Amino acid sequence: LLKLLATLLLPDSGSIHVAGIDALTHPMEVKRRVGFSFSDERSFYYRLTARQNLKFFGVLADVPPQRLAARVVEVMETVDLRAALDQPVKSFSSGMRQRLAVARALLADPDVLILDEPTRAVDPVHALALRTLVRDDLARRLGKTVLLSTNVLAEAWSICDRVAILAGGRIAALGAPARIA
């Protein structure tokens, strides 16, 4: 579902609209508005540093060249990885790579964020910081739409205004966490 919404896969049937845009007829417009971070992240170049990776992905995301270097530092500070900017990604722990993936999703300052298990393999301190970032900064203060996937119900309850529980590829429950619990 997340890869369909991010226009990485095409559906067999039906329609997809993201931020009011038909994802099937205007996938590039959707890609410009969506930042995504997947839990099975494999697209970083491990021999390159975090800075080099983010600059590369920033160019792909059309971040203005005059803004890119500063934006890379900003997003790395946001996920508390500034000290690791010039370290090769191959030296990162799984949790650091997960935080780097969130930083990449934030690079172009998208309207919509799709975060697949953003705290997976992240240490407790940084997991709490990521949950706070998503709930307080991105969703509440900046008004971004955040679609978050997690297997940790307590995490969903602490972050989300609305929760959908999927079972067998169908929505089994949908609503405010207090109504579902």
Buried (B, 14 or more C-beta within 10 A) or exposed (E): BBEBBBBEEEEEEEEBEBBEBEBBEBBEBBBBBBBBBBBEBEEBEEEBBBBBBBBBBBEEBEBEEEEBBEBBBBBBEBBBBBEBBEBBBEEBEEBBBBBBBBBBBBBBBBBBBBBBBBBBBBEEEBBEBBBEBBBEEBBEEEEBBBBBBBEBEEBBBBBBEEBBEEEEEEEEEEEEBEEBE
